[in-house]
């Protein structure tokens, strides 16, 4: 038996709902696959050139060695590891938006889920490249993973986070890819029925015989829910393990901290959800999806970001408080350097302004939360700040002058390092646009399901939007 269930979270979103036919949904959301937009080819060409230039820079570095970078003792981790941590953080958007909100049945998640899942997969692929790049000689990474001298009993330290990083990220990437693919199957069947020739054969193989019968829908729904639940512990563990790359090293001030695991996880959610906001704004502008990606979706994401950002600020404050509470002289000296010495104090101010003060202050106002342009720029500010946060965690602790440091040179990233950083952004964008040419970025079945489940209910004289749920 069916009952009307009023979901308070969904009511706010549904107040501006639009009645869209399935024909309109198919035509609009499949426009990128059935008809190539005019801007797509030149944009992909420009990004492709940027990717080739970045790969050439990586090739030069592998050929010449790490001497072409700004890395030197004592700063042996720099821009590459900072960017690695940054992209792992961006990848947390998929689970936060798709898995958690799917389990809590938040209706406003529907147009956002695939973009978040896609961002997770491509961010992880990019993050995995940076430890290889940082190694200088990527083929030597095998020495950290596989025992290479049985005669002398030389084995990798399997307790090291450097071993668990690829294990955790590989598991996360596998689960995220399956999660993305299972949610994509109904749309692949839709594309199969609307294409001919090689495209039809391509989508037929990927659709796995999808016909949309009740049994298949049930299996697809159950599979999505199970993967959502299974991915949650991986979601927490991945960035916790990344944080232990630093936290297990007691010799570097500022790294040996017990709060690094939750601090890194909440920071990853902050940067990941902000990246989804950036991507949603671009999708709305480029593909003209005004009917599907609406101001109320940005409003809901901004409210979520206010909570996440404030929790992250609390951990940032705790990190500074622990240094004062412990009264450890080297730790206090590091914090003094970060807060009062040039250029670290300038970077710290920029980091706090961009990661929290400016965006969160603006998000407190509804006019900002529903303004797509302002949400776009504030979300970019957040990720500038979050990249600086990772840089401020990694580099100052290594750069601080200590008694046994024989070289006191400051770390200055070389032009090649900055070029490889730009390459990572061009690479992720390039992959996203390639994906959009063959697969829809907004799940069609989610949009149609939302239209079926919503209706207006008369309560007294008022007409209130509601969601139909079947209650056992």
C-alpha positions as CSV (number, residue, x, y, z in Angstrom):
1,X,0.0,0.0,0.0
2,X,1.2,3.5,-0.8
3,X,1.3,6.4,1.6
4,X,2.3,10.0,1.1
5,X,5.6,10.6,3.0
6,X,6.7,14.2,3.5
7,X,10.5,14.3,3.5
8,X,11.6,17.6,5.0
9,X,14.9,17.5,3.2
10,X,13.2,17.0,-0.1
11,X,10.4,19.4,0.3
12,X,12.7,22.4,-0.1
13,X,14.1,21.0,-3.3
14,X,10.8,20.0,-4.7
15,X,9.2,23.4,-4.2
16,X,10.8,24.5,-7.5
17,X,10.3,21.2,-9.4
18,X,9.4,21.2,-13.0
19,X,7.2,18.8,-14.8
20,X,9.4,17.4,-17.5
21,X,8.3,14.7,-20.0
22,X,10.4,11.7,-20.7
23,X,10.9,12.8,-24.3
24,X,12.3,16.1,-23.2
25,X,14.5,14.4,-20.6
26,X,15.9,12.0,-23.3
27,X,16.4,14.7,-25.9
28,X,18.1,17.1,-23.6
29,X,20.4,14.9,-21.5
30,X,21.4,12.7,-24.5
31,X,22.3,15.8,-26.7
32,X,26.0,15.4,-25.9
33,X,26.1,11.8,-27.2
34,X,23.7,12.0,-30.2
35,X,24.8,15.5,-31.3
36,X,28.3,16.8,-30.7
37,X,28.2,20.4,-29.3
38,X,30.2,22.9,-31.4
39,X,32.5,23.9,-28.6
40,X,33.4,20.3,-27.7
41,X,36.0,19.5,-30.5
42,X,38.1,22.8,-30.1
43,X,38.0,22.5,-26.3
44,X,39.2,18.9,-26.4
45,X,41.9,19.8,-28.9
46,X,43.3,22.6,-26.6
47,X,43.2,20.3,-23.6
48,X,44.8,17.5,-25.6
49,X,47.7,19.8,-26.5
50,X,48.1,20.8,-22.8
51,X,48.1,17.1,-21.9
52,X,50.8,16.3,-24.4
53,X,52.9,19.2,-23.2
54,X,52.5,18.0,-19.6
55,X,53.5,14.4,-20.6
56,X,56.5,15.8,-22.3
57,X,57.5,17.6,-19.1
58,X,57.1,14.4,-17.2
59,X,59.3,12.6,-19.8
60,X,62.0,15.3,-19.5
61,X,62.0,14.9,-15.7
62,X,62.3,11.1,-15.9
63,X,65.1,11.5,-18.4
64,X,67.1,14.1,-16.5
65,X,66.1,13.1,-12.9
66,X,64.7,15.0,-10.0
67,X,67.5,17.5,-10.2
68,X,65.3,19.5,-12.6
69,X,62.8,20.0,-9.8
70,X,63.1,22.2,-6.7
71,X,63.3,19.2,-4.4
72,X,66.5,18.9,-2.3
73,X,67.3,18.0,1.2
74,X,65.7,18.7,3.6
75,X,62.6,19.3,1.5
76,X,62.3,15.9,-0.2
77,X,58.5,16.1,-0.5
78,X,57.1,19.1,-2.3
79,X,54.6,20.0,-5.0
80,X,54.1,16.4,-6.4
81,X,53.1,14.9,-3.0
82,X,51.0,18.0,-2.3
83,X,49.1,17.4,-5.6
84,X,48.8,13.7,-4.9
85,X,47.0,14.4,-1.5
86,X,44.9,17.1,-3.2
87,X,43.6,14.7,-5.9
88,X,42.9,11.9,-3.4
89,X,40.9,14.5,-1.5
90,X,38.9,15.5,-4.6
91,X,38.0,11.9,-5.1
92,X,36.0,11.8,-1.9
93,X,33.2,13.8,-3.7
94,X,31.7,10.6,-5.3
95,X,31.1,8.7,-2.1
96,X,30.0,11.8,-0.1
97,X,27.5,12.9,-2.7
98,X,26.4,9.6,-4.3
99,X,26.7,6.9,-1.7
100,X,25.8,8.7,1.5
101,X,23.0,10.8,0.0
102,X,21.6,7.7,-1.8
103,X,21.4,5.8,1.5
104,X,19.7,8.8,3.2
105,X,17.4,9.2,0.2
106,X,18.1,12.9,-0.3
107,X,16.2,13.8,-3.4
108,X,18.4,16.7,-4.5
109,X,21.3,14.3,-5.1
110,X,19.8,13.0,-8.4
111,X,21.4,15.4,-11.0
112,X,24.7,15.4,-9.1
113,X,25.5,11.7,-8.5
114,X,27.2,10.8,-11.8
115,X,29.3,13.9,-12.0
116,X,30.5,13.1,-8.5
117,X,31.2,9.4,-9.2
118,X,33.1,10.4,-12.4
119,X,35.2,12.9,-10.6
120,X,36.1,10.3,-8.1
121,X,37.4,7.8,-10.8
122,X,39.4,10.3,-12.8
123,X,40.8,12.0,-9.7
124,X,42.1,8.7,-8.4
125,X,43.7,7.9,-11.7
126,X,45.5,11.2,-11.6
127,X,46.5,10.9,-8.0
128,X,48.1,7.5,-8.6
129,X,50.3,9.1,-11.3
130,X,52.0,11.5,-8.8
131,X,53.9,9.0,-6.6
132,X,55.2,7.5,-9.8
133,X,56.3,11.0,-11.1
134,X,57.7,11.8,-7.7
135,X,59.9,8.7,-7.7
136,X,61.9,10.2,-10.6
137,X,62.6,6.6,-11.8
138,X,59.0,5.2,-11.9
139,X,60.2,1.6,-12.5
140,X,61.9,1.6,-9.1
141,X,58.6,1.7,-7.4
142,X,58.5,-2.1,-7.8
143,X,61.2,-2.3,-5.1
144,X,58.7,-1.0,-2.6
145,X,56.1,-3.6,-3.4
146,X,57.7,-6.9,-4.4
147,X,60.6,-8.7,-2.6
148,X,63.5,-8.4,-5.0
149,X,66.4,-10.1,-3.2
150,X,65.4,-13.3,-1.5
151,X,69.0,-14.4,-1.0
152,X,69.7,-11.5,1.4
153,X,66.2,-11.4,2.9
154,X,65.4,-8.0,1.6
155,X,61.6,-7.4,1.8
156,X,59.3,-4.4,1.6
157,X,57.9,-3.1,4.9
158,X,54.3,-4.1,4.5
159,X,53.4,-2.1,7.6
160,X,54.4,1.1,5.8
161,X,51.6,3.4,4.5
162,X,53.6,3.7,1.3
163,X,52.5,0.0,0.7
164,X,49.0,0.6,1.9
165,X,48.5,3.7,-0.2
166,X,48.3,1.8,-3.6
167,X,46.3,-1.0,-2.0
168,X,43.7,1.3,-0.5
169,X,43.5,3.6,-3.5
170,X,43.4,0.6,-5.9
171,X,40.5,-0.9,-3.9
172,X,38.7,2.5,-3.8
173,X,39.2,2.9,-7.6
174,X,37.9,-0.5,-8.3
175,X,34.8,0.0,-6.1
176,X,34.1,3.5,-7.5
177,X,34.4,2.2,-11.1
178,X,31.9,-0.6,-10.4
179,X,29.6,1.9,-8.6
180,X,29.7,4.3,-11.7
181,X,29.1,1.4,-14.1
182,X,26.1,-0.1,-12.3
183,X,24.4,3.3,-12.2
184,X,25.2,3.8,-15.9
185,X,23.7,0.5,-17.2
186,X,20.0,1.8,-17.7
187,X,21.3,4.8,-19.6
188,X,23.5,2.6,-21.8
189,X,20.3,0.6,-22.7
190,X,18.7,4.0,-23.6
191,X,21.6,4.9,-25.9
192,X,21.6,1.5,-27.5
193,X,18.0,1.9,-28.6
194,X,18.7,5.4,-30.1
195,X,21.9,4.6,-32.1
196,X,22.9,2.6,-35.2
197,X,26.1,1.2,-36.6
198,X,29.2,0.9,-34.5
199,X,27.7,3.0,-31.8
200,X,24.8,0.6,-31.4
201,X,27.2,-2.4,-31.2
202,X,29.3,-0.5,-28.6
203,X,26.4,0.4,-26.3
204,X,24.9,-3.1,-26.8
205,X,28.0,-4.7,-25.4
206,X,28.2,-2.3,-22.4
207,X,24.4,-2.5,-21.6
208,X,24.8,-6.2,-20.7
209,X,21.4,-7.1,-22.1
210,X,19.5,-4.4,-20.2
211,X,15.8,-4.4,-21.0
212,X,14.4,-2.6,-18.0
213,X,12.2,-5.4,-16.7
214,X,11.3,-5.5,-12.9
215,X,14.0,-8.1,-12.1
216,X,16.8,-6.1,-13.7
217,X,15.6,-2.9,-11.9
218,X,15.6,-4.7,-8.6
219,X,19.1,-6.1,-9.1
220,X,20.4,-2.7,-10.2
221,X,18.9,-0.9,-7.2
222,X,20.1,-3.5,-4.7
223,X,23.6,-3.5,-6.3
224,X,23.8,0.3,-6.0
225,X,22.7,0.3,-2.3
226,X,25.1,-2.5,-1.4
227,X,28.0,-0.8,-3.1
228,X,27.1,2.4,-1.4
229,X,27.3,0.7,2.0
230,X,30.5,-1.2,1.1
231,X,32.3,2.0,-0.1
232,X,31.8,3.9,3.1
233,X,34.5,2.3,5.1
234,X,36.9,2.5,2.1
235,X,35.9,6.2,1.8
236,X,37.2,6.7,5.4
237,X,40.2,4.5,5.2
238,X,41.8,5.9,2.0
239,X,42.5,9.4,3.2
240,X,43.3,8.0,6.7
241,X,46.0,5.9,5.2
242,X,47.3,8.9,3.2
243,X,47.4,10.9,6.4
244,X,49.6,8.2,8.0
245,X,52.2,8.8,5.3
246,X,53.0,11.8,7.5
247,X,51.6,11.0,10.9
248,X,54.0,8.0,11.5
249,X,57.1,10.2,11.0
250,X,57.9,11.6,14.5
251,X,61.1,13.4,13.3
252,X,59.2,16.1,11.3
253,X,57.5,18.8,13.3
254,X,53.8,19.2,12.6
255,X,53.4,15.7,11.1
256,X,53.3,13.4,14.1
257,X,49.7,14.1,15.0
258,X,46.9,11.8,16.2
259,X,44.2,13.9,14.5
260,X,45.5,13.6,11.0
261,X,43.2,10.8,9.9
262,X,39.9,12.6,10.6
263,X,41.4,16.0,9.7
264,X,42.4,14.7,6.3
265,X,39.0,13.0,5.7
266,X,36.9,16.0,6.5
267,X,39.3,18.2,4.4
268,X,38.9,15.8,1.5
269,X,35.1,16.0,1.7
270,X,35.3,19.8,1.8
271,X,37.5,20.0,-1.3
272,X,35.6,17.2,-3.1
273,X,32.1,18.6,-2.7
274,X,33.4,22.0,-3.8
275,X,34.8,20.4,-6.9
276,X,31.4,18.9,-7.6
277,X,29.8,22.4,-7.4
278,X,32.4,23.7,-9.9
279,X,31.6,20.8,-12.3
280,X,27.8,21.3,-11.9
281,X,28.1,25.0,-12.8
282,X,30.1,24.1,-15.9
283,X,27.6,21.4,-16.9
284,X,24.7,23.8,-16.6
285,X,26.4,26.5,-18.7
286,X,28.0,24.3,-21.4
287,X,25.1,21.9,-22.1
288,X,22.2,24.3,-21.2
289,X,20.8,21.9,-18.6
290,X,18.8,24.6,-16.7
291,X,15.8,22.3,-16.2
292,X,17.9,19.7,-14.5
293,X,20.7,21.5,-12.6
294,X,18.8,24.2,-10.8
295,X,19.6,26.9,-8.2
296,X,18.1,24.8,-5.4
297,X,20.7,22.1,-6.0
298,X,23.5,24.6,-5.5
299,X,21.6,25.8,-2.4
300,X,21.6,22.3,-0.9
301,X,25.2,21.7,-1.6
302,X,26.2,25.1,-0.1
303,X,24.3,24.2,3.1
304,X,26.2,20.9,3.2
305,X,29.5,22.7,2.6
306,X,28.9,25.1,5.5
307,X,28.6,22.2,7.9
308,X,31.6,20.3,6.4
309,X,33.8,23.5,6.3
310,X,33.0,24.4,9.9
311,X,33.9,20.9,11.0
312,X,37.2,21.1,9.1
313,X,38.0,24.5,10.6
314,X,37.5,22.9,14.1
315,X,40.2,20.3,13.2
316,X,42.5,23.1,11.9
317,X,42.1,24.9,15.2
318,X,42.8,21.7,17.1
319,X,46.0,21.1,15.2
320,X,47.3,24.5,16.3
321,X,46.0,24.0,19.8
322,X,47.8,20.7,20.3
323,X,51.1,22.4,19.5
324,X,50.5,25.0,22.2
325,X,49.2,22.4,24.7
326,X,52.1,20.1,24.2
327,X,54.7,22.9,24.8
328,X,57.1,21.1,22.5
329,X,59.8,23.6,21.5
330,X,60.3,22.4,17.9
331,X,56.5,22.2,17.3
332,X,56.0,25.7,18.7
333,X,58.9,27.0,16.5
334,X,57.2,25.5,13.4
335,X,53.8,27.1,14.2
336,X,55.6,30.4,14.8
337,X,57.3,30.1,11.4
338,X,53.9,29.3,9.7
339,X,52.1,32.2,11.3
340,X,54.7,34.9,11.6
341,X,57.5,34.4,9.1
342,X,57.5,35.3,5.4
343,X,56.4,33.8,3.1
344,X,54.6,31.2,5.2
345,X,52.5,33.7,7.0
346,X,51.3,35.1,3.7
347,X,50.4,31.6,2.4
348,X,48.6,30.9,5.7
349,X,46.4,34.0,5.4
350,X,45.6,33.2,1.7
351,X,44.8,29.6,2.7
352,X,42.4,30.6,5.5
353,X,40.7,33.3,3.4
354,X,40.1,31.1,0.4
355,X,39.3,27.8,2.2
356,X,36.9,29.1,4.8
357,X,36.4,32.8,5.6
358,X,35.4,34.2,2.1
359,X,33.3,31.2,0.8
360,X,31.5,30.3,4.0
361,X,30.7,33.9,4.9
362,X,29.2,34.3,1.4
363,X,27.3,30.9,1.6
364,X,25.4,32.1,4.7
365,X,23.2,34.2,2.4
366,X,20.6,32.5,0.2
367,X,21.1,34.9,-2.7
368,X,24.7,33.7,-2.9
369,X,23.8,30.0,-2.5
370,X,21.3,30.3,-5.5
371,X,23.6,32.3,-7.7
372,X,25.4,29.8,-9.9
373,X,28.2,32.2,-10.9
374,X,29.0,33.1,-7.3
375,X,28.9,29.4,-6.3
376,X,31.2,28.6,-9.1
377,X,33.9,31.1,-8.1
378,X,33.6,30.4,-4.3
379,X,34.0,26.6,-5.0
380,X,37.2,27.4,-6.9
381,X,38.4,29.5,-4.0
382,X,37.9,26.6,-1.7
383,X,40.1,24.3,-3.7
384,X,42.8,26.9,-4.1
385,X,42.8,27.1,-0.3
386,X,42.7,23.3,0.2
387,X,45.7,22.8,-2.1
388,X,47.5,25.5,-0.1
389,X,46.5,23.6,3.1
390,X,48.2,20.4,1.9
391,X,51.3,22.5,0.9
392,X,51.4,24.1,4.3
393,X,51.2,20.7,6.0
394,X,54.0,19.1,4.0
395,X,56.6,21.7,3.2
396,X,57.1,23.9,6.3
397,X,57.8,21.0,8.6
398,X,60.6,19.8,6.3
399,X,61.9,23.3,5.5
400,X,62.3,24.6,9.1
401,X,66.0,25.0,9.9
402,X,67.1,22.4,12.4
403,X,70.5,21.8,14.0
404,X,71.5,18.8,11.9
405,X,70.3,20.2,8.6
406,X,73.4,20.8,6.5
407,X,71.6,22.8,3.8
408,X,69.3,25.6,4.7
409,X,68.0,26.3,1.2
410,X,64.3,27.1,0.9
411,X,62.1,25.0,-1.4
412,X,61.1,26.7,-4.6
413,X,59.1,24.6,-7.1
414,X,60.6,24.7,-10.5
415,X,58.7,25.6,-13.7
416,X,58.6,22.0,-14.6
417,X,56.8,21.1,-11.4
418,X,54.2,23.9,-12.0
419,X,53.7,22.6,-15.6
420,X,53.0,19.1,-14.3
421,X,50.5,20.5,-11.8
422,X,48.7,22.3,-14.7
423,X,48.9,19.0,-16.6
424,X,46.9,17.2,-13.9
425,X,44.0,19.6,-14.2
426,X,44.0,19.5,-18.0
427,X,44.1,15.7,-17.8
428,X,41.1,15.4,-15.5
429,X,39.1,17.9,-17.6
430,X,40.1,16.1,-20.8
431,X,38.9,12.7,-19.5
432,X,35.6,14.3,-18.3
433,X,34.9,15.7,-21.8
434,X,35.8,12.4,-23.5
435,X,33.4,10.6,-21.2
436,X,30.7,13.2,-21.9
437,X,30.9,12.5,-25.7
438,X,29.9,8.9,-25.2
439,X,27.9,8.7,-21.9
440,X,25.4,11.1,-20.2
441,X,26.7,13.1,-17.3
442,X,23.3,13.3,-15.7
443,X,21.6,10.0,-15.0
444,X,18.4,9.8,-17.0
445,X,16.7,7.2,-14.9
446,X,17.2,9.2,-11.7
447,X,15.5,12.2,-13.3
448,X,12.6,10.1,-14.6
449,X,12.3,8.4,-11.2
450,X,12.2,11.8,-9.5
451,X,9.3,12.9,-11.8
452,X,7.3,9.7,-11.0
453,X,7.8,9.9,-7.2
454,X,6.8,13.6,-6.8
455,X,3.4,15.1,-6.7
456,X,1.4,17.8,-5.0
457,X,-0.7,17.0,-1.9
458,X,-3.5,19.2,-0.6
459,X,-3.0,20.0,3.1
460,X,-5.9,22.2,4.1
461,X,-5.9,25.0,1.5
462,X,-2.3,24.7,0.6
463,X,-0.8,22.5,-2.1
464,X,2.4,21.0,-0.8
465,X,5.0,19.1,-2.9
466,X,5.6,15.6,-1.6
467,X,7.4,12.3,-2.4
468,X,5.5,9.0,-2.8
469,X,7.2,6.3,-0.8
470,X,5.9,2.7,-0.3
471,X,5.9,1.9,3.4
472,X,5.8,-1.7,4.5
